[in-house]
């Protein structure tokens, strides 16, 4: 092997001119039309979503295609969508977070106590964010510095957060009496026909997309999830980065909790039930590998929209919820099989 020319530092494997950090780039899974990269998995998800829309347009056209129903679908997708953005980062980084639903419940309950509501909208929002960040901090410390297996650490947080939410609320629904919060859920607060919660979801999605695909933080997340030891040898503080990933997940849970408060006008210890499963499932069908190292925010958001549209279609067609769960399970299995075949195909070339 020839040495690098004198006066020129060796090139970083990730293409960084500084050569100070070897962060592997995510593998390309798409093709190109001219000079435009096309992600085939995203196209397939768009295809599935288009088929679902076509089914709704044929079976219940007047109801499904109405402006009110489309606003409802997007609003319902917004809360779980924000949670899914945070979960996607954790999974790409090689972890898992089973506590997101319980954190949403705890944050919503804590932010709707009588004492917290005295501080108005700002106080409730700040409380929800701080509770989410606090839970994310505990998860991150246990996983990164414990060290504990992410499954066990977040499972313990799930149980603890649910229990604390039940204790704070005493099992009762805490009704919101702050007008500024309730007004966000009214039609008068819509911006050009778009609900405020959908705008928040769009902002979080854009921020997550930029953070994952356009920053060093995103490249480090992919590197840590793909090969933690290689990332450590490349100069990345793996433990600190894992802590930041769980803080990010907790922050998303805090945002989602406030959105849920606006949507329901209350805080309950049952809020966020099974959010962890829905968020993980949406990320998986969006192309995120459970083993870490690969995933996109776009794919996860499409997964959320697919699941939400399925739920809406079943409700409009008066179909039983058990069939709906079977359909979701079949989609998850199909997505994992596609991922497995793609991975085998990539290793054989």
RONUDREN-9347 format. One line per 8 residues: their letters; for each residue x, y, z of C-alpha. Coordinates in Angstrom, 2 decimals. Each point is the difference from the previous one (the first is absolute). Layout:
! RONUDREN-9347
A = X:Y:Z | ...
END
This chain:
! RONUDREN-9347
XXXXXXXX = 0.00:0.00:0.00 | 1.47:3.35:-0.99 | 0.32:2.76:2.58 | -1.96:3.22:-0.22 | 1.80:2.81:-1.88 | 2.13:2.22:2.19 | -1.79:3.08:1.29 | -3.49:-1.51:-0.47
XXXXXXXX = -1.80:-1.69:2.89 | -1.55:-3.41:-0.68 | -3.60:0.21:-1.08 | -2.65:-0.87:2.55 | -2.07:-3.11:-0.91 | -3.17:2.07:0.20 | 1.39:2.56:-2.36 | 0.65:2.65:2.66
XXXXXXXX = 2.82:2.27:-1.15 | 1.11:0.59:3.58 | 0.73:-3.69:0.47 | -0.77:0.23:3.71 | -2.90:-2.41:0.20 | -0.66:-3.12:-2.04 | -3.77:-0.15:-0.12 | -1.38:-2.52:-2.48
XXXXXXXX = -2.64:1.27:-2.38 | -3.32:-1.83:-0.17 | -0.29:-2.45:-2.87 | -1.91:1.00:-3.08 | -3.12:-2.06:-0.64 | -1.54:1.93:-2.87 | 0.55:0.64:-3.66 | 0.23:3.14:-2.11
XXXXXXXX = -2.07:1.67:-2.65 | 2.48:2.26:-1.71 | 1.79:1.75:2.86 | -2.87:-0.34:2.50 | 0.37:-2.80:2.61 | -3.10:-2.14:0.42 | -0.62:-2.06:3.15 | -1.86:-3.11:-1.12
XXXXXXXX = -1.22:-0.79:3.51 | -1.55:3.45:0.34 | -1.65:-0.44:-3.38 | -1.51:-3.29:1.15 | -1.35:1.68:3.13 | -1.51:2.76:-2.10 | -1.55:-2.76:-2.10 | -1.55:-1.67:3.06
XXXXXXXX = -1.34:3.35:1.19 | -1.43:0.70:-3.45 | -1.75:-3.38:-0.01 | -1.54:0.73:3.41 | -1.22:3.39:-1.21 | -1.49:-1.67:-3.10 | -1.80:-2.55:2.20 | -1.44:2.81:2.09
XXXXXXXX = -1.02:1.92:-3.09 | -1.86:-3.05:-1.33 | -1.61:-1.35:3.18 | -0.98:3.20:1.83 | 0.80:2.87:-2.39 | -2.13:2.72:1.56 | 1.26:-0.65:3.51 | 3.63:-0.91:-0.68
XXXXXXXX = 0.77:2.80:-2.45 | -1.70:2.71:2.02 | 2.17:2.84:1.27 | -1.01:-0.73:3.59 | 1.06:-3.64:-0.22 | 3.35:0.82:-1.60 | 0.64:2.53:2.76 | -0.94:-2.68:2.54
XXXXXXXX = 2.42:-2.55:-1.49 | 2.88:2.47:0.02 | -0.82:1.13:3.54 | -0.11:-3.57:1.29 | 3.29:-0.74:-1.75 | 1.66:3.07:1.51 | 0.31:-1.12:3.62 | 1.31:-3.50:-0.67
XXXXXXXX = 2.03:1.43:-2.89 | 1.99:2.28:2.31 | 0.70:-2.97:2.30 | 1.08:-2.08:-3.00 | 2.58:2.60:-1.04 | 1.75:-0.36:3.36 | -0.30:-3.80:-0.01 | 1.50:-0.12:-3.50
XXXXXXXX = 3.16:1.73:1.20 | 0.34:-2.42:2.92 | -0.43:-3.08:-2.19 | 2.41:1.25:-2.67 | 2.48:0.55:2.83 | -0.25:-3.66:0.98 | -2.43:0.36:2.90 | -3.68:-0.43:0.76
XXXXXXXX = -2.46:2.02:2.07 | -3.00:-1.83:1.44 | -0.89:2.82:2.39 | -1.19:2.71:-2.40 | -3.70:-0.62:0.60 | 0.41:0.07:3.76 | 2.11:3.16:-0.21 | -2.74:1.67:-2.03
XXXXXXXX = -2.51:-0.98:2.68 | 2.17:1.27:2.85 | 0.77:3.28:-1.76 | -3.67:0.60:-0.84 | -1.09:-0.68:3.57 | 2.73:2.09:1.58 | -0.71:2.90:-2.35 | -3.73:0.01:0.79
XXXXXXXX = 0.11:0.05:3.79 | -1.75:2.96:1.63 | 3.34:1.44:1.13 | 1.51:-0.18:-3.49 | -3.05:1.47:-1.71 | 0.38:3.12:2.15 | 3.03:0.90:-2.16 | -2.08:0.00:-3.18
XXXXXXXX = 0.93:-1.31:-3.43 | 3.71:0.71:0.38 | 0.22:-1.77:3.33 | -1.84:-3.07:-1.26 | 2.16:-0.23:-3.13 | 3.20:0.43:2.00 | -1.10:-2.62:2.52 | -0.76:-2.55:-2.73
XXXXXXXX = 3.37:0.59:-1.66 | 1.93:-0.22:3.29 | -1.73:-3.23:1.01 | 0.78:-1.51:-3.39 | 3.63:1.11:0.18 | 0.30:-1.27:3.58 | -1.24:-3.45:-0.93 | 2.23:-0.01:-3.08
XXXXXXXX = 2.96:0.92:2.21 | -0.66:-2.93:2.34 | -0.31:-2.38:-2.95 | 3.17:1.35:-1.58 | 2.05:-0.24:3.19 | -1.15:-3.56:0.66 | 0.73:-1.13:-3.55 | 3.19:1.94:-0.71
XXXXXXXX = 1.67:0.11:3.41 | -1.79:-2.78:1.94 | 0.50:-1.90:-2.09 | -3.39:-1.65:-0.42 | -1.54:-1.66:-3.00 | -2.32:2.58:-1.64 | -2.91:-2.46:0.08 | 0.23:-0.42:3.79
XXXXXXXX = 0.74:3.65:0.80 | -2.91:1.37:-2.01 | -2.31:-2.79:1.18 | 0.74:1.09:3.57 | -0.75:3.61:-0.98 | -3.27:-1.13:-1.59 | -1.16:-1.55:3.26 | 1.27:2.85:2.18
XXXXXXXX = -1.43:2.80:-2.13 | -3.40:-1.69:-0.24 | -0.07:-0.51:3.75 | 1.00:3.59:0.73 | -2.60:1.32:-2.45 | -2.67:-2.07:1.76 | 1.14:1.27:3.39 | 0.00:3.67:-1.04
XXXXXXXX = -3.41:-0.17:-1.66 | -1.49:-2.41:2.55 | -1.47:-1.80:-2.98 | -2.17:3.00:-0.91 | -0.21:2.09:-3.16 | 1.52:3.45:0.53 | -2.00:2.52:-2.01 | 1.85:2.94:-1.54
XXXXXXXX = -1.45:3.39:0.89 | 2.58:2.23:-1.70 | -1.77:1.72:-2.88 | 3.20:0.65:-1.96 | 0.66:-3.76:-0.14 | -3.55:-0.98:-0.88 | -0.18:2.60:-2.78 | 2.85:-1.72:-1.84
XXXXXXXX = -2.32:-2.92:-0.67 | -2.81:2.12:-1.43 | -0.62:0.49:-3.70 | 0.61:3.74:0.39 | 3.66:-0.78:0.71 | 0.50:-1.76:-3.34 | 2.55:1.60:-2.33 | -1.26:-0.09:-3.60
XXXXXXXX = -2.11:-3.00:0.93 | 2.88:-1.84:1.68 | -0.35:-0.88:3.71 | 2.76:1.34:2.29 | 0.91:-3.55:1.08 | 0.73:-0.93:-3.61 | 2.26:3.05:-0.31 | 1.88:-1.10:3.13
XXXXXXXX = 0.36:-3.49:-1.46 | 1.31:1.45:-3.27 | 2.53:2.15:1.88 | 1.25:-2.94:2.09 | 0.23:-2.18:-3.13 | 1.99:2.64:-1.87 | 2.32:0.51:2.96 | 0.53:-3.75:0.33
XXXXXXXX = 0.63:-0.39:-3.73 | 2.60:2.76:0.04 | 1.63:-1.30:3.19 | 0.31:-3.56:-1.29 | 0.95:0.67:-3.59 | 1.82:3.32:0.04 | 2.05:0.15:3.21 | 2.93:-1.70:1.68
XXXXXXXX = -2.39:-1.14:2.73 | -1.96:-2.01:-2.57 | 3.14:-1.58:-1.47 | 1.18:-0.93:3.48 | -3.38:-1.56:0.76 | 0.29:-2.24:-3.06 | 3.60:-0.85:0.91 | -0.81:-0.89:3.63
XXXXXXXX = -2.92:-2.18:-1.08 | 1.93:-1.68:-2.77 | 3.12:-0.87:1.99 | 0.44:1.54:3.44 | 3.58:-1.23:0.42 | 1.09:1.38:-3.36 | -1.69:3.29:0.87 | 1.89:0.11:3.31
XXXXXXXX = 3.32:-0.65:-1.73 | -0.87:2.79:-2.44 | -0.13:2.46:2.87 | -3.74:0.12:0.74 | -1.04:0.09:3.64 | -2.49:-2.86:-0.35 | -1.36:0.21:3.54 | -0.67:3.71:-0.17
XXXXXXXX = -1.65:-0.38:-3.40 | -2.33:-2.72:1.28 | -0.93:2.28:2.89 | -0.86:2.77:-2.47 | -2.15:-2.38:-2.05 | -2.15:-0.87:3.01 | -0.23:3.67:0.96 | -1.27:0.67:-3.53
XXXXXXXX = -2.57:-2.77:0.34 | -1.14:1.41:3.34 | -0.30:3.48:-1.48 | -2.23:-1.34:-2.77 | -2.15:-1.71:2.63 | -0.38:3.30:1.85 | -1.09:1.76:-3.20 | -2.44:-2.82:-0.77
XXXXXXXX = -1.42:0.17:3.53 | -0.81:3.69:-0.40 | -1.56:-0.69:-3.40 | -2.15:-2.71:1.58 | -1.09:2.44:2.70 | -1.11:2.43:-2.70 | -1.76:-2.76:-1.92 | -1.92:-1.49:2.95
XXXXXXXX = -0.19:2.98:2.34 | 1.13:-2.18:2.88 | 2.81:-2.03:1.55 | -0.43:-3.68:0.82 | 2.25:-2.79:1.22 | -1.29:-2.13:-2.90 | 1.29:2.43:-2.64 | 2.53:-1.37:-2.46
XXXXXXXX = -1.18:-3.58:0.41 | 1.96:-2.29:-2.37 | 1.74:3.01:-1.59 | 3.29:-1.86:0.32 | -1.24:-2.83:-2.19 | -1.56:2.30:-2.58 | 3.12:2.17:-0.21 | 2.38:-2.96:-0.33
XXXXXXXX = -2.26:-1.64:-2.57 | -0.22:3.21:-2.05 | 3.78:0.35:0.05 | 0.47:-3.61:-1.07 | -2.33:0.15:-2.98 | 1.66:3.30:-0.85 | 3.28:-1.84:-0.53 | 1.74:0.44:3.35
XXXXXXXX = 2.04:-3.07:0.98 | -0.61:-1.25:3.53 | 3.68:-0.91:0.17 | 0.88:3.65:-0.60 | 2.11:1.84:-2.52 | -2.68:0.77:-2.58 | -3.26:1.90:-0.22 | -1.63:3.21:-1.16
XXXXXXXX = -2.41:2.52:1.47 | -1.93:0.07:-3.27 | -0.60:-3.74:0.10 | -1.13:0.10:3.64 | -2.46:2.81:-0.70 | -1.41:-1.94:-2.95 | -0.38:-2.99:2.33 | -1.99:2.15:2.44
XXXXXXXX = -2.26:1.27:-2.79 | -0.60:-3.55:-1.26 | -1.01:-1.27:3.45 | -2.20:3.03:0.68 | -1.71:-0.32:-3.38 | -0.68:-3.71:0.64 | -1.58:0.87:3.36 | -2.14:2.68:-1.63
XXXXXXXX = -1.14:-2.31:-2.81 | -1.03:-2.71:2.43 | -1.95:2.49:2.09 | -1.82:1.46:-3.01 | -0.87:-3.46:-1.32 | -1.18:-1.20:3.45 | 2.49:-2.88:0.01 | 1.09:-1.70:3.19
XXXXXXXX = 3.19:1.11:1.70 | 1.38:-3.55:0.22 | 0.14:-0.21:-3.80 | 1.76:3.36:0.01 | 2.68:-1.35:2.35 | 0.45:-3.05:-2.21 | 0.48:2.27:-3.03 | 2.59:2.08:1.86
XXXXXXXX = 1.83:-3.15:1.09 | 0.08:-1.28:-3.57 | 1.46:3.30:-1.20 | 2.73:-0.14:2.67 | 0.93:-3.57:-0.94 | 0.11:0.90:-3.69 | 2.20:3.01:0.73 | 2.48:-2.08:2.03
XXXXXXXX = 0.15:-2.64:-2.72 | 0.71:2.67:-2.59 | 2.77:1.41:2.21 | 1.49:-3.48:0.41 | -0.02:-0.66:-3.76 | 1.52:3.43:-0.65 | 2.75:-0.62:2.53 | 0.80:-3.43:-1.50
XXXXX = 0.02:1.49:-3.46 | 2.37:2.73:1.12 | 2.45:-2.47:1.53 | 0.07:-2.23:-3.05 | 1.12:2.67:-2.40
END
